[in-house]
Amino acid sequence: MLLPEPSVPGADLPVRAVLPATVDAVRSRGAAVLVAPPGSGKTSLLPLALGDALGGTIIVAEPRRMATRAAATRLAMLAGEPLGQRIGYAMRGERTGGKGLRVEVVTTGLLVRRLQQDPELPGVTAIVIDECHERHLDADLLLALCVDIRANLRDDLAIVATSATADTARLSRALGADVPAPVITASAALFDVATEWAPPPLPTPLLPGGRVDPRLLDHVATVVRRALTENDGDILVFVPGEAEINGMTRRLAGQNVLPLFGRQSRAEQERALAPSAVRRIVVTTSVAESSLTVPGVRVVVDAGLAREPRTDQSRGLGTLVTCRVSRSSADQRAGRAGREAPGRVYRCWSVTDHARLDDHAAPEIAIADLAAFALDLAAWGAPAGAGLTLLEAPPAPAMTAATELLRRIDALDDGGRITERGRRMRAIGAHPRLARALLDGAPRVGADRAREIVAMLSDDVGRNVGDDLPARLRALRRGEDRGATARWREETKRLGRGTTTGGPSGGRGAHGVPDDLAVGIVAGLAYPDRIARARGTDSATYQMSGGTGAALDLHSPLRNTTWLAIAVADRAPGRADARIRAAAPIDERTARDIAGDLVSTTDQIRWDDGRIVTRRVEALGAIVLGDVPLANPDRLLLQAAVRDGVRRSGLSVLRWPEAALALRERLAFCHAHLGAPWPAVDDEALLADLDGWLGTELASVRGSRDLARIDVASALRRLLPWPTAARFGELAPERLQVPSGSEVRLAYDGVEPPVLAVKLQEVFGWTVTPAVADGRVPVVLHLLSPARRPVAITSDLASFWRQGYPRVRADLRARYPRHPWPEDPLTALPTKRVKPRR
């Protein structure tokens, strides 16, 4: 038996009451979802119960290394035996226990790799995917692979997904073949947790770049001191990251403060997770929200912040963003205080702010870099997830960016299938960028040194040294930070186990490449889109080959370096340039070598600021390497450049005399009222058909002066639709003859009826309003006074003579006595003359 009696300390938690129902569901349906809050025993009791009921080996997948080790330790303690006997764990570079384990706790990423190698998992009867509510990318992928295995390879493999939140509809549907899998819910944790709202006295919004306001940390420290005086037991403090952990440690100097975060050494983590007879303050991050039990905690102080990965797909830059915690995460953090006794949580925000929090954090698949995920999918034979039951479809832009990257480094073929080189990258167990750097860097710098550099880049160790990557490597070799050096050396060894890089081992000076340049070569192979050149002499700003600008810290030792291979850079919202966090110096020759596929030579013929510019440009991505005048540019390309310039600048770059404007208005009128074959002549239509009416003239244009010399009216006449154009003067005449004999110009305004502005005396006797466009459109007459001011506007002359003219005559005959104002305008002679003076 693995599951201990309820009398064993820690064995009688709330989940125990639903273990029989969970086991029954697994036996009858092969899959189930177990919902239980943190501290209720789902991680520590469920695997033991499944082991007793199903036999064989139970694998428990945990999202974090720290949780993996802690869960295995607790399971072994409950089973009353040493770790490694029947209960063990495994993660990248670390394993306890061999064959014959009854329960093995592994990281989700490691289990994904195992399934890729042997999807049958002989001897395994059940897989428990823990903490599915956290929606880690590896966990989402693992769930989809397990469902696929169960459906197509092993219908006897049981799958149980656990969640600390009740939002399980997607999980249940994904696990169920035809109908949703059963959902079993355990009661709440054993003890109540009281909530204290403790917002800062003044608002403390995030600072530019997502930095935490020091005043908030001051306030959190004050709340911790208050909690010490108001409560018994240990205190667990949640802050967003390592920098804030260090800040809290300084602020609480004199207290027994223990940090707890993922990058610590195993000994440091175990110290924080071990029971203590001395009261302590454990300062941690989101890693302690679930799966971990920090014994002795009765109080939680929550700063209300978390760090989440974000990827700028268009720039290929990733960063950690500080954000407000979600409500579900806040509840899980609070639950840490009620695992062993009644507790209290101090939330450093208000009830009003709490109501504005998101219900859940965004799933990692929606915000993360998907390159490794896409490679795993391709290795499984499901490019882009085709045919797999994913809880959420990956965003198309992120998936496209990931697939394009994998194709560039030859990990995928054009059909999205994994290549042999891609399988070698997967076997390395690092991000595809770093795997590529290891494979291609070994022949250049030596395999041993390549592994050292990739190990440094994979965990971003040595950050305390600054942004100078070669300096970090030297510090790691010297062991200045013993914990960082230990992690780095272990990762370097792991990269060498069972991995064939294709290059000779070589020592640190292999191939005659100095260490500083070797770091730059490997970093540049991993991130060729971040190779950068200074924008000017003594400049701290750089142009990256991917197109984004980047800037060094003003005090960086890398300043005055012309070329950099940037490994880590992030861009804060609203900033044009990214901030360089880690880089190594290189030279142009090296940049050309490691990013040769980005080097191109193009003939650029473009319209720039009113003139044609012809250059032959050699570039490495967005970095211009050389630029010389083009001797004999292609005439067709010249014409295309002029077209592009006119389209970008608009038709205003042409000279439009009155005749050209009038012709265009007449054509627009015909198109509006007669339709085809009369062409549209609005800006959009003319710009789209520049070749049709301006082609001949564009061939000789070299600048804006040439454009101004074009006879636009003649060019427009090319658009006249022959033979219909023979009637253009009839359908849209330039002028109309009025009764006085004058030829008066018509004013056209596109779709509107044309206007005929004429002196009233010149239309005496005109009873029928003239019309154009084959009589379809009556002309609008603007009848003018002798001073050429409109006295009437009409399209109905007959009505005007009857009703309007008498009023006009009465108003104006005394003012203009030398002009005729007959009582009967229909019989009067039209005239443009005045009466002679007496």
RABELPE-V770291 format. One record per residue. N is the residue number from 1. PSI is psi in degrees with one decimal (* if undefined). Layout:
N:PSI / N:PSI
This chain:
1:139.0 / 2:-40.9 / 3:122.2 / 4:168.4 / 5:153.5 / 6:-23.7 / 7:-17.3 / 8:131.3 / 9:129.7 / 10:-0.6 / 11:-6.4 / 12:57.8 / 13:165.9 / 14:-32.9 / 15:-25.8 / 16:-33.1 / 17:-24.9 / 18:8.2 / 19:-43.0 / 20:-41.7 / 21:-36.6 / 22:-44.7 / 23:-42.5 / 24:-42.5 / 25:-40.5 / 26:-41.6 / 27:-37.7 / 28:-34.0 / 29:-16.3 / 30:-3.9 / 31:151.1 / 32:161.4 / 33:125.9 / 34:119.9 / 35:123.0 / 36:139.9 / 37:164.4 / 38:140.5 / 39:3.7 / 40:-5.1 / 41:9.5 / 42:-35.4 / 43:-34.1 / 44:-25.5 / 45:-37.1 / 46:-47.4 / 47:-36.9 / 48:-41.5 / 49:-40.4 / 50:-37.9 / 51:-42.4 / 52:-38.4 / 53:-34.5 / 54:-17.6 / 55:-169.1 / 56:-155.6 / 57:134.5 / 58:125.7 / 59:130.3 / 60:123.2 / 61:123.5 / 62:147.5 / 63:-17.2 / 64:151.8 / 65:-44.6 / 66:-42.8 / 67:-33.8 / 68:-50.5 / 69:-41.9 / 70:-40.7 / 71:-42.7 / 72:-40.6 / 73:-42.8 / 74:-39.0 / 75:-42.7 / 76:-38.6 / 77:-44.0 / 78:-35.9 / 79:-8.1 / 80:37.9 / 81:161.5 / 82:149.7 / 83:132.2 / 84:-10.4 / 85:-74.8 / 86:-13.2 / 87:125.7 / 88:-174.7 / 89:162.0 / 90:141.3 / 91:174.7 / 92:117.9 / 93:5.7 / 94:134.1 / 95:143.0 / 96:125.4 / 97:147.5 / 98:-141.4 / 99:153.1 / 100:7.6 / 101:140.7 / 102:-34.0 / 103:126.2 / 104:125.0 / 105:126.4 / 106:161.2 / 107:151.0 / 108:-38.7 / 109:-40.7 / 110:-40.1 / 111:-36.1 / 112:-43.5 / 113:-37.9 / 114:-43.4 / 115:-36.0 / 116:-34.5 / 117:-38.7 / 118:87.3 / 119:-13.4 / 120:-24.7 / 121:64.1 / 122:136.2 / 123:-12.9 / 124:126.6 / 125:-25.2 / 126:149.7 / 127:126.2 / 128:117.6 / 129:105.7 / 130:151.4 / 131:45.2 / 132:-23.5 / 133:-21.2 / 134:-17.1 / 135:45.5 / 136:150.6 / 137:-46.0 / 138:-37.7 / 139:-41.0 / 140:-43.5 / 141:-43.4 / 142:-43.6 / 143:-45.0 / 144:-40.2 / 145:-41.0 / 146:-42.3 / 147:-39.3 / 148:-42.0 / 149:-44.5 / 150:-36.1 / 151:-29.8 / 152:-13.8 / 153:-44.5 / 154:90.0 / 155:-6.2 / 156:-3.2 / 157:119.5 / 158:143.4 / 159:127.3 / 160:124.8 / 161:131.9 / 162:149.7 / 163:143.9 / 164:-4.2 / 165:160.6 / 166:3.0 / 167:78.3 / 168:8.3 / 169:-44.6 / 170:-43.0 / 171:-47.2 / 172:-42.7 / 173:-39.9 / 174:-38.8 / 175:-27.1 / 176:136.1 / 177:-60.6 / 178:-35.1 / 179:155.2 / 180:146.1 / 181:152.7 / 182:143.9 / 183:119.6 / 184:131.3 / 185:127.7 / 186:158.3 / 187:172.5 / 188:172.9 / 189:164.9 / 190:-33.8 / 191:149.1 / 192:152.2 / 193:119.1 / 194:147.1 / 195:129.6 / 196:122.2 / 197:119.7 / 198:66.3 / 199:155.1 / 200:153.3 / 201:-27.6 / 202:150.3 / 203:140.8 / 204:70.0 / 205:162.4 / 206:142.4 / 207:167.1 / 208:140.8 / 209:8.7 / 210:16.5 / 211:147.2 / 212:131.4 / 213:124.9 / 214:-27.2 / 215:-30.5 / 216:-42.8 / 217:-37.6 / 218:-43.8 / 219:-43.0 / 220:-41.8 / 221:-39.1 / 222:-42.8 / 223:-37.7 / 224:-44.4 / 225:-38.3 / 226:-43.9 / 227:-34.4 / 228:-37.4 / 229:-23.9 / 230:-8.6 / 231:164.8 / 232:169.3 / 233:175.0 / 234:159.8 / 235:132.5 / 236:121.2 / 237:127.5 / 238:123.2 / 239:168.5 / 240:-29.8 / 241:-175.8 / 242:-41.1 / 243:-41.1 / 244:-31.6 / 245:-46.2 / 246:-39.0 / 247:-40.8 / 248:-38.3 / 249:-41.6 / 250:-40.8 / 251:-24.6 / 252:27.6 / 253:137.8 / 254:-16.5 / 255:165.0 / 256:86.2 / 257:128.9 / 258:122.5 / 259:153.6 / 260:111.0 / 261:169.8 / 262:-29.2 / 263:5.2 / 264:165.0 / 265:160.9 / 266:-40.8 / 267:-40.9 / 268:-39.8 / 269:-43.2 / 270:-31.4 / 271:-42.3 / 272:-29.5 / 273:-7.2 / 274:148.1 / 275:150.9 / 276:140.3 / 277:-13.7 / 278:134.5 / 279:141.0 / 280:165.1 / 281:116.7 / 282:118.9 / 283:124.2 / 284:-176.1 / 285:-162.3 / 286:-12.6 / 287:-23.5 / 288:11.4 / 289:-39.5 / 290:168.4 / 291:-31.3 / 292:142.7 / 293:117.7 / 294:102.2 / 295:148.0 / 296:-5.3 / 297:126.5 / 298:-13.6 / 299:138.3 / 300:132.4 / 301:118.6 / 302:118.7 / 303:-16.0 / 304:17.4 / 305:155.8 / 306:164.8 / 307:131.3 / 308:146.4 / 309:143.1 / 310:144.0 / 311:125.5 / 312:97.0 / 313:-35.5 / 314:-26.4 / 315:-8.7 / 316:27.8 / 317:135.5 / 318:155.5 / 319:165.2 / 320:126.8 / 321:130.7 / 322:130.1 / 323:168.4 / 324:142.9 / 325:151.8 / 326:164.7 / 327:-40.8 / 328:-39.9 / 329:-39.6 / 330:-39.5 / 331:-39.7 / 332:-40.2 / 333:-43.8 / 334:-36.6 / 335:-21.4 / 336:-26.7 / 337:-13.6 / 338:23.3 / 339:-32.1 / 340:-16.8 / 341:167.5 / 342:140.2 / 343:-171.9 / 344:142.2 / 345:132.6 / 346:113.1 / 347:122.3 / 348:48.6 / 349:173.2 / 350:166.9 / 351:-38.5 / 352:-45.2 / 353:-36.2 / 354:-37.9 / 355:-20.8 / 356:-6.5 / 357:150.2 / 358:150.7 / 359:-44.2 / 360:155.1 / 361:154.3 / 362:137.8 / 363:145.2 / 364:-31.1 / 365:-24.0 / 366:-13.4 / 367:-8.2 / 368:168.2 / 369:128.6 / 370:16.4 / 371:-51.0 / 372:-38.7 / 373:-45.7 / 374:-36.7 / 375:-39.7 / 376:-42.2 / 377:-43.0 / 378:-38.9 / 379:-30.6 / 380:-11.5 / 381:21.0 / 382:68.0 / 383:132.3 / 384:15.3 / 385:11.7 / 386:124.8 / 387:-5.3 / 388:151.5 / 389:86.1 / 390:143.7 / 391:-29.0 / 392:134.8 / 393:138.3 / 394:143.3 / 395:135.6 / 396:-44.8 / 397:-41.4 / 398:-39.9 / 399:-38.0 / 400:-44.5 / 401:-42.0 / 402:-44.7 / 403:-41.1 / 404:-40.4 / 405:-47.7 / 406:-33.6 / 407:-39.7 / 408:-34.4 / 409:14.8 / 410:30.3 / 411:-25.5 / 412:151.3 / 413:-177.0 / 414:-21.7 / 415:3.6 / 416:7.2 / 417:148.0 / 418:139.6 / 419:171.9 / 420:-38.5 / 421:-38.2 / 422:-37.5 / 423:-36.1 / 424:-39.0 / 425:-43.9 / 426:-38.6 / 427:-23.7 / 428:-28.5 / 429:34.5 / 430:169.9 / 431:143.0 / 432:-33.8 / 433:-45.2 / 434:-35.7 / 435:-42.7 / 436:-42.5 / 437:-36.7 / 438:-45.3 / 439:-45.1 / 440:-17.6 / 441:-29.7 / 442:-46.4 / 443:-20.9 / 444:-38.1 / 445:-2.8 / 446:138.6 / 447:-41.9 / 448:-46.3 / 449:-36.3 / 450:-40.4 / 451:-39.5 / 452:-45.0 / 453:-42.7 / 454:-38.6 / 455:-39.0 / 456:-42.6 / 457:-31.2 / 458:-30.8 / 459:2.3 / 460:39.7 / 461:158.9 / 462:20.4 / 463:-26.1 / 464:-16.1 / 465:-25.2 / 466:-160.8 / 467:-0.3 / 468:102.7 / 469:-43.6 / 470:-36.8 / 471:-37.4 / 472:-43.7 / 473:-41.5 / 474:-40.4 / 475:-38.1 / 476:-41.0 / 477:-34.3 / 478:-17.4 / 479:32.3 / 480:-37.9 / 481:102.5 / 482:-38.5 / 483:-44.8 / 484:-42.0 / 485:-39.0 / 486:-44.6 / 487:-40.7 / 488:-44.2 / 489:-38.2 / 490:-40.8 / 491:-37.1 / 492:-43.2 / 493:-43.4 / 494:-41.5 / 495:-23.9 / 496:-15.1 / 497:117.6 / 498:16.9 / 499:124.3 / 500:110.8 / 501:-16.3 / 502:0.7 / 503:157.8 / 504:153.9 / 505:-67.3 / 506:152.2 / 507:-163.2 / 508:-22.8 / 509:16.6 / 510:143.8 / 511:11.3 / 512:16.2 / 513:120.2 / 514:158.2 / 515:-45.4 / 516:-44.6 / 517:-34.4 / 518:-41.7 / 519:-43.6 / 520:-38.1 / 521:-48.6 / 522:-42.5 / 523:-39.8 / 524:-35.0 / 525:-35.3 / 526:-37.9 / 527:65.7 / 528:-26.9 / 529:-4.6 / 530:5.4 / 531:136.0 / 532:149.4 / 533:142.5 / 534:144.1 / 535:-14.2 / 536:172.9 / 537:137.3 / 538:34.5 / 539:143.2 / 540:4.1 / 541:148.2 / 542:156.8 / 543:119.4 / 544:151.6 / 545:-24.8 / 546:-9.0 / 547:-15.6 / 548:145.8 / 549:158.8 / 550:152.1 / 551:139.9 / 552:158.2 / 553:145.2 / 554:-25.9 / 555:15.1 / 556:138.0 / 557:-11.5 / 558:-4.0 / 559:149.5 / 560:7.5 / 561:124.8 / 562:-45.0 / 563:139.2 / 564:145.0 / 565:109.9 / 566:125.8 / 567:-38.7 / 568:126.1 / 569:144.3 / 570:151.1 / 571:118.2 / 572:147.7 / 573:135.4 / 574:-7.8 / 575:141.1 / 576:-41.4 / 577:147.5 / 578:157.5 / 579:125.7 / 580:122.1 / 581:-27.5 / 582:128.1 / 583:166.7 / 584:147.1 / 585:142.9 / 586:-175.2 / 587:174.0 / 588:-38.4 / 589:-43.3 / 590:-42.4 / 591:-42.6 / 592:-35.4 / 593:-52.1 / 594:-15.2 / 595:39.6 / 596:-31.0 / 597:-13.3 / 598:-8.8 / 599:131.4 / 600:153.8 / 601:121.9 / 602:146.5 / 603:118.7 / 604:116.0 / 605:109.3 / 606:158.1 / 607:120.9 / 608:113.3 / 609:48.6 / 610:16.1 / 611:160.9 / 612:129.1 / 613:126.4 / 614:117.2 / 615:151.6 / 616:116.2 / 617:128.2 / 618:130.8 / 619:151.6 / 620:95.4 / 621:-121.1 / 622:1.4 / 623:119.2 / 624:120.7 / 625:-35.7 / 626:150.9 / 627:110.2 / 628:153.8 / 629:148.1 / 630:123.1 / 631:-54.3 / 632:79.1 / 633:147.2 / 634:131.2 / 635:-38.1 / 636:-37.9 / 637:-35.8 / 638:-45.7 / 639:-37.8 / 640:-37.8 / 641:-40.9 / 642:-43.6 / 643:-46.2 / 644:-40.6 / 645:-41.9 / 646:-41.7 / 647:-38.5 / 648:-36.3 / 649:-28.6 / 650:165.5 / 651:-10.3 / 652:-14.4 / 653:-15.3 / 654:157.8 / 655:124.0 / 656:89.1 / 657:169.4 / 658:-39.8 / 659:-40.0 / 660:-41.9 / 661:-42.3 / 662:-42.3 / 663:-41.6 / 664:-39.5 / 665:-37.9 / 666:-40.3 / 667:-40.9 / 668:-38.5 / 669:-46.6 / 670:-41.4 / 671:-39.0 / 672:-37.4 / 673:-18.2 / 674:-17.7 / 675:-156.4 / 676:144.9 / 677:12.0 / 678:128.5 / 679:154.4 / 680:140.8 / 681:23.4 / 682:169.6 / 683:-46.8 / 684:-44.5 / 685:-43.6 / 686:-39.4 / 687:-33.5 / 688:-25.9 / 689:43.0 / 690:-39.8 / 691:-32.2 / 692:-30.5 / 693:-16.5 / 694:2.6 / 695:-47.1 / 696:-45.3 / 697:-35.8 / 698:-27.8 / 699:-26.5 / 700:5.3 / 701:133.6 / 702:-5.8 / 703:179.0 / 704:-27.8 / 705:-38.6 / 706:-38.4 / 707:-39.0 / 708:-20.2 / 709:-5.2 / 710:134.9 / 711:93.0 / 712:-37.8 / 713:-44.7 / 714:-39.1 / 715:-40.1 / 716:-31.3 / 717:-17.4 / 718:-17.9 / 719:-9.6 / 720:129.6 / 721:104.4 / 722:144.4 / 723:-2.3 / 724:-26.0 / 725:-20.8 / 726:-21.6 / 727:9.7 / 728:-45.3 / 729:-25.1 / 730:-41.3 / 731:-37.2 / 732:71.1 / 733:147.9 / 734:-37.6 / 735:157.1 / 736:140.6 / 737:126.6 / 738:167.5 / 739:-27.3 / 740:-8.9 / 741:-8.8 / 742:147.2 / 743:105.9 / 744:132.9 / 745:136.0 / 746:137.8 / 747:115.6 / 748:147.7 / 749:64.6 / 750:-118.5 / 751:-17.5 / 752:152.1 / 753:145.5 / 754:156.9 / 755:132.9 / 756:107.2 / 757:112.4 / 758:149.0 / 759:138.8 / 760:-40.8 / 761:-20.9 / 762:-8.0 / 763:14.8 / 764:136.2 / 765:-6.6 / 766:109.8 / 767:-21.3 / 768:125.6 / 769:128.7 / 770:154.0 / 771:154.8 / 772:-176.4 / 773:54.2 / 774:34.2 / 775:7.7 / 776:-27.7 / 777:109.2 / 778:142.2 / 779:144.9 / 780:118.0 / 781:126.4 / 782:98.8 / 783:124.7 / 784:150.2 / 785:170.6 / 786:-25.3 / 787:8.8 / 788:35.4 / 789:139.6 / 790:128.4 / 791:-14.6 / 792:145.6 / 793:123.2 / 794:152.1 / 795:13.0 / 796:88.6 / 797:-41.2 / 798:-43.9 / 799:-38.5 / 800:-45.9 / 801:-35.8 / 802:-43.5 / 803:-41.3 / 804:-38.1 / 805:-43.8 / 806:-38.2 / 807:-42.1 / 808:-45.0 / 809:-44.0 / 810:-35.8 / 811:-33.8 / 812:-16.3 / 813:-35.7 / 814:-31.5 / 815:-33.7 / 816:72.9 / 817:-21.8 / 818:-2.9 / 819:143.4 / 820:139.3 / 821:66.4 / 822:154.1 / 823:-32.8 / 824:94.5 / 825:-17.3 / 826:-23.7 / 827:-8.1 / 828:153.0 / 829:129.8 / 830:145.9 / 831:151.8 / 832:8.8 / 833:170.4 / 834:164.6 / 835:142.8 / 836:148.7 / 837:142.7 / 838:*
